[in-house]
Amino acid sequence: MDAEAELEFRDYLHECKESGDRGTANTRGDFTMDELREKAREFLGE
């Protein structure tokens, strides 16, 4: 991903968290590496 796509992906992750689609890494709802890989596939439409 280029720098712009990385920023958009970061925003996408924040939107996921705000909508209740939170990760399981900790109580803040951070995503595990496997969850981030899945989110990246979703974001890229794969």
Beta strands, then each sheet from edge to edge (+ up, - down):
end
